[in-house]
Amino acid sequence: MTPIRPAILCGGSGERLWPLSRKDKPKPFHALLSDRTLFEDTLLRCAGQGDGVAFKAPLVIAGEAIETPVRDGLASAGITAAAMAFEPVGRNTAPAAAIAALLAQQQDGPDALVLLVPSDHHITPVSKFRETIAAAAPLAAGGKIVVFGIPPTRPETGYGYIRQGEPLGEGFTVAAFEEKPDAATAQSYLKSGDRLWNAGLFLFRADVLLSELARFEPEILSAVKESLGADGRVDAAIFATSPSVPLDIAVMERTAHAAVVPTRFNWSDVGTWPSLAEALDGDASGNVLAGDVVAIDCNNNYLRGESVTLTALGVDDLVVVATGDSVFVAPKSRAHDVKKIIAELKRKTRDDRL
């Protein structure tokens, strides 16, 4: 079995699933799909041996503001991290990947295999996830930086795409990374059969990733190296000098080592209230009810009551989420625009609700 060091990324501003998700407790730390949080599910998915991989104890890279839920989640899942690093400011995924690679080298040597994993995705079944990682391991061990691509099931405009190139082992070379498309372009991508959704999930050798960062983004690598302490703590002033760049832009769109492996598992980033509703089974009227909810003559809604009793009568196709201090109401078709509510709350300096 291939030994792999998972590096779990915990970040985000907690906006897309507001008002449940907040800055101090973003999406990964809520039980949205089961009795476990998404963070706990991620930890357990990337633990132990089987299906061709042997996962080592995880690294955890997270924001300082969420250190408490990170430690609570590890304890709840019964997982001991090999190392943790808490970023004082957010600098996107390229600096986080550098932290992961450096910590992995401390644990396993220069050619450590690192699986960079977002902590807020819904993936089933676990066996197919592990089989996909095992299939990609020879490419990564051979020096490729592997990104995993989700075979698209609809003309999605909310994800970036990867265009497959020539066959390469269990995957393909990367012909291009493509930005979120408009509806017509997304439809053409679906028909083409050679596009994959970009899942933001990466497998690489630590030395290869660090070498490419040194080539393309030396300021990122320098800032991360200088700021990362032996105990995983990150010096705020030095880390803040790092450019804030996604790994896709910093490395993947520029490197000659990129490869893509299609996934064998079911995937959702549960990034909006409607996508969360789609991942759950509704009642006979198509309603997904969570928490303390009473619904009468309602159809095709997502209704969630947290710390309050939510009641609904005669409404259809809505998202209604009520917490102890805030209520969000929107048609399902507009629920992704919750960011406009966030912007208005910021304008009104209502940080107490964020």
C-alpha distance (Angstrom), angle and dihedral (degrees) to the residues before:
residue distance angle dihedral
M1 . . .
T2 3.77 . .
P3 3.83 113.5 .
I4 3.80 111.1 -134.2
R5 3.80 131.3 -179.8
P6 3.82 110.3 -142.1
A7 3.79 116.9 -147.1
I8 3.79 111.1 -160.6
L9 3.81 116.7 -153.2
C10 3.79 117.3 -150.5
G11 3.75 116.8 -179.2
G12 3.75 143.4 102.0
S13 3.74 133.1 121.7
G14 3.78 96.7 -101.7
E15 3.80 94.7 -119.7
R16 3.80 109.4 123.7
L17 3.81 94.3 61.8
W18 3.79 95.9 38.3
P19 3.03 133.7 177.8
L20 3.81 91.4 33.0
S21 3.79 94.1 42.1
R22 3.82 115.9 60.3
K23 3.80 138.0 174.1
D24 3.79 92.8 -96.7
K25 3.82 93.2 42.7
P26 3.81 111.2 26.0
K27 3.79 128.8 179.7
P28 3.84 99.7 -70.7
F29 3.80 91.7 63.5
H30 3.79 98.7 56.8
A31 3.81 128.0 88.4
L32 3.80 96.5 -125.7
L33 3.80 102.9 150.4
S34 3.80 105.6 20.1
D35 3.77 141.4 -3.7
R36 3.80 89.1 -70.6
T37 3.78 128.2 71.0
L38 3.79 120.1 -113.4
F39 3.81 88.3 -110.0
E40 3.81 91.5 54.7
D41 3.81 90.9 47.3
T42 3.81 89.7 51.5
L43 3.80 92.6 50.4
L44 3.80 92.5 50.0
R45 3.81 93.0 44.9
C46 3.81 88.8 56.1
A47 3.80 97.5 46.8
G48 3.79 135.8 96.5
Q49 3.79 132.2 -1.2
G50 3.78 133.6 -58.7
D51 3.79 145.2 90.5
G52 3.79 91.9 51.3
V53 3.80 100.4 -50.7
A54 3.78 137.2 87.2
F55 3.78 110.0 -155.6
K56 3.78 116.3 -154.0
A57 3.80 123.4 -148.8
P58 3.80 108.0 -63.2
L59 3.75 132.5 -107.2
V60 3.80 113.9 -137.7
I61 3.80 122.7 -153.3
A62 3.79 113.6 -173.5
G63 3.77 144.4 148.3
E64 3.78 118.6 -87.4
A65 3.80 90.9 -121.3
I66 3.81 91.8 65.0
E67 3.79 100.2 43.7
T68 3.80 91.8 115.4
P69 3.83 97.0 53.7
V70 3.82 89.1 44.0
R71 3.80 92.1 55.1
D72 3.81 91.4 42.6
G73 3.81 91.0 50.8
L74 3.79 93.2 50.4
A75 3.78 90.4 50.8
S76 3.80 92.5 47.2
A77 3.80 91.8 50.8
G78 3.81 92.1 45.6
I79 3.81 91.4 -123.2
T80 3.81 125.7 139.6
A81 3.79 113.7 -153.3
A82 3.80 118.9 -134.3
A83 3.81 88.1 -142.8
M84 3.78 139.4 -15.1
A85 3.78 131.8 -153.3
F86 3.80 123.0 -167.5
E87 3.77 116.0 -158.0
P88 3.82 115.0 -143.0
V89 3.82 91.4 -152.8
G90 3.78 132.0 18.3
R91 3.81 114.4 -103.2
N92 3.82 101.2 166.3
T93 3.80 128.5 -112.0
A94 3.82 103.9 -53.5
P95 3.84 94.0 66.6
A96 3.81 89.5 41.7
A97 3.80 90.0 53.1
A98 3.81 89.3 50.5
I99 3.79 90.0 53.2
A100 3.81 90.0 49.5
A101 3.80 92.8 50.1
L102 3.80 93.6 47.6
L103 3.80 93.3 47.8
A104 3.82 90.6 46.8
Q105 3.80 90.7 52.8
Q106 3.80 89.5 52.5
Q107 3.81 88.7 53.8
D108 3.80 103.0 36.8
G109 3.79 111.8 11.1
P110 3.81 133.3 -101.1
D111 3.81 98.4 -52.6
A112 3.81 96.3 49.3
L113 3.79 113.8 148.7
V114 3.80 110.0 -125.2
L115 3.79 126.6 -165.5
L116 3.81 109.1 -158.7
V117 3.80 106.5 -154.1
P118 3.81 131.2 -178.1
S119 3.79 109.9 -134.2
D120 3.80 97.6 -142.3
H121 3.81 105.8 62.7
H122 3.79 128.3 108.0
I123 3.82 111.4 -133.1
T124 3.80 129.5 174.3
P125 2.96 141.8 -143.3
V126 3.79 102.5 21.7
S127 3.81 92.3 -150.5
K128 3.82 91.4 59.7
F129 3.81 90.6 47.5
R130 3.79 90.4 54.4
E131 3.82 92.5 44.6
T132 3.81 89.8 53.2
I133 3.80 91.7 51.5
A134 3.81 91.0 47.8
A135 3.81 90.8 51.0
A136 3.81 90.7 53.7
A137 3.82 96.2 45.0
P138 3.84 97.1 86.9
L139 3.81 90.5 53.9
A140 3.81 91.8 50.0
A141 3.81 92.8 44.4
G142 3.80 87.5 52.6
G143 3.79 92.2 57.1
K144 3.81 104.1 -88.8
I145 3.78 121.9 132.2
V146 3.77 100.7 -136.3
V147 3.78 123.8 -152.7
F148 3.79 117.5 -170.8
G149 3.79 118.3 -129.5
I150 3.79 126.8 -155.9
P151 3.83 114.8 -139.4
P152 3.82 101.7 -121.1
T153 3.79 119.5 -116.6
R154 3.81 97.8 -174.4
P155 3.83 139.7 15.5
E156 3.81 93.3 -85.3
T157 3.81 117.9 -172.7
G158 3.80 96.0 -176.2
Y159 3.82 98.7 70.2
G160 3.77 135.5 65.0
Y161 3.80 116.7 -118.7
I162 3.79 136.2 -137.9
R163 3.81 120.1 -147.1
Q164 3.79 112.6 -144.7
G165 3.77 120.3 -127.6
E166 3.80 129.0 -173.6
P167 3.83 120.9 -19.3
L168 3.79 112.7 -90.5
G169 3.80 120.2 179.5
E170 3.80 107.7 -60.2
G171 3.80 90.5 -14.5
F172 3.77 144.1 24.8
T173 3.74 141.8 -97.1
V174 3.81 112.6 -98.2
A175 3.79 111.2 -106.1
A176 3.81 93.9 -177.8
F177 3.77 146.2 -23.7
E178 3.79 109.8 -128.0
E179 3.79 127.6 -159.9
K180 3.78 125.1 -123.2
P181 3.83 104.2 -64.1
D182 3.77 133.4 -141.9
A183 3.82 117.9 -107.7
A184 3.82 96.5 -91.0
T185 3.79 92.9 47.6
A186 3.81 91.5 47.1
Q187 3.80 89.1 53.6
S188 3.81 90.5 52.0
Y189 3.80 90.1 48.8
L190 3.80 90.6 53.3
K191 3.81 91.5 50.8
S192 3.80 94.0 46.3
G193 3.79 94.2 67.7
D194 3.80 92.1 -151.3
R195 3.80 99.5 86.2
L196 3.78 128.5 90.9
W197 3.77 131.8 -171.8
N198 3.78 112.6 -108.4
A199 3.81 105.9 -118.0
G200 3.81 95.8 -173.0
L201 3.81 89.8 -125.5
F202 3.83 117.3 131.4
L203 3.80 139.1 -174.7
F204 3.80 119.7 -166.4
R205 3.76 146.9 145.0
A206 3.79 109.0 -100.1
D207 3.80 94.5 -130.2
V208 3.82 92.6 50.9
L209 3.80 93.6 50.6
L210 3.80 92.8 47.3
S211 3.81 91.5 47.2
E212 3.80 91.2 53.5
L213 3.80 92.0 47.2
A214 3.80 89.3 51.1
R215 3.80 88.8 52.9
F216 3.80 99.9 44.3
E217 3.81 106.7 21.7
P218 3.82 109.3 20.9
E219 3.81 91.9 159.9
I220 3.80 90.4 61.1
L221 3.79 93.6 49.1
S222 3.79 93.4 45.2
A223 3.81 93.6 49.9
V224 3.80 93.0 47.1
K225 3.81 94.3 47.1
E226 3.78 92.8 48.8
S227 3.79 94.8 44.6
L228 3.81 99.9 45.3
G229 3.78 112.7 95.7
A230 3.79 126.8 -157.0
D231 3.81 90.5 -107.6
G232 3.81 92.9 53.3
R233 3.78 93.9 -103.8
V234 3.78 114.7 136.3
D235 3.80 122.5 -140.1
A236 3.78 105.6 -122.9
A237 3.79 99.5 -149.9
I238 3.81 95.1 48.5
F239 3.81 95.7 41.1
A240 3.80 90.5 51.2
T241 3.81 89.0 63.4
S242 3.80 90.6 66.2
P243 3.80 116.1 102.5
S244 3.80 112.8 -111.8
V245 3.81 104.5 -121.5
P246 3.82 134.6 149.7
L247 3.79 115.8 -118.8
D248 3.81 89.9 -119.6
I249 3.81 91.8 61.6
A250 3.80 97.7 34.3
V251 3.80 96.0 51.2
M252 3.79 119.4 -11.8
E253 3.81 98.1 62.8
R254 3.81 91.1 47.8
T255 3.79 107.5 36.0
A256 3.79 126.4 95.5
H257 3.80 88.9 -146.8
A258 3.82 99.8 69.2
A259 3.80 119.4 127.0
V260 3.79 131.9 169.4
V261 3.80 127.0 -146.8
P262 3.82 119.0 -165.7
T263 3.77 113.0 -126.6
R264 3.78 125.7 -118.5
F265 3.79 95.8 -157.6
N266 3.79 137.2 79.7
W267 3.78 112.5 -100.9
S268 3.78 141.0 -172.3
D269 3.77 129.5 164.7
V270 3.84 87.8 -151.9
G271 3.77 84.2 -144.6
T272 3.81 98.3 154.7
W273 3.76 136.4 34.4
P274 3.84 92.4 -108.3
S275 3.82 92.0 50.4
L276 3.79 89.0 51.0
A277 3.81 89.6 50.7
E278 3.82 89.8 51.3
A279 3.81 90.5 54.7
L280 3.81 91.9 56.4
D281 3.78 133.8 65.6
G282 3.79 114.7 -107.9
D283 3.79 128.4 -149.1
A284 3.81 124.8 -102.5
S285 3.82 89.5 -74.9
G286 3.79 94.0 49.1
N287 3.79 94.5 -105.4
V288 3.81 121.2 142.0
L289 3.79 107.8 -152.2
A290 3.80 123.6 -169.1
G291 3.79 128.5 178.7
D292 3.80 122.7 -11.8
V293 3.81 104.2 -7.2
V294 3.82 135.8 150.9
A295 3.82 113.8 -170.4
I296 3.81 126.7 179.0
D297 3.81 125.8 -176.8
C298 3.79 91.2 -7.9
N299 3.80 127.9 141.2
N300 3.80 136.6 -163.0
N301 3.80 96.9 -8.4
Y302 3.78 135.0 140.7
L303 3.82 105.8 -138.4
R304 3.80 122.5 178.0
G305 3.79 128.5 175.8
E306 3.81 117.5 -170.4
S307 3.82 116.9 -178.4
V308 3.81 88.3 -16.8
T309 3.79 136.9 69.6
L310 3.80 109.4 -109.4
T311 3.80 116.2 -157.7
A312 3.79 126.2 -173.6
L313 3.80 132.2 -177.5
G314 3.79 128.4 -170.2
V315 3.80 99.0 -15.9
D316 3.80 128.4 136.3
D317 3.81 137.3 -163.8
L318 3.80 95.9 5.3
V319 3.77 136.9 136.1
V320 3.80 111.2 -143.3
V321 3.80 119.1 174.5
A322 3.80 119.3 175.6
T323 3.80 123.4 -174.6
G324 3.78 130.8 172.7
D325 3.81 93.4 -81.5
S326 3.83 108.6 17.1
V327 3.81 142.7 39.5
F328 3.80 126.6 -156.4
V329 3.80 120.5 -163.0
A330 3.81 125.1 177.7
P331 3.80 141.4 139.5
K332 3.79 109.2 -95.8
S333 3.79 88.3 -115.5
R334 3.82 90.6 60.1
A335 3.80 101.3 35.8
H336 3.80 91.8 101.7
D337 3.80 86.9 65.7
V338 3.79 90.9 72.0
K339 3.81 84.2 113.0
K340 3.81 87.0 74.8
I341 3.80 89.1 59.3
I342 3.80 89.3 49.6
A343 3.80 90.7 50.9
E344 3.81 91.4 50.6
L345 3.80 92.4 48.6
K346 3.80 89.2 51.1
R347 3.80 90.4 49.0
K348 3.79 88.8 53.4
T349 3.83 89.9 46.6
R350 3.80 91.3 -119.5
D351 3.78 93.3 151.2
D352 3.80 88.2 146.7
R353 3.82 87.1 74.7
L354 3.79 96.1 48.5
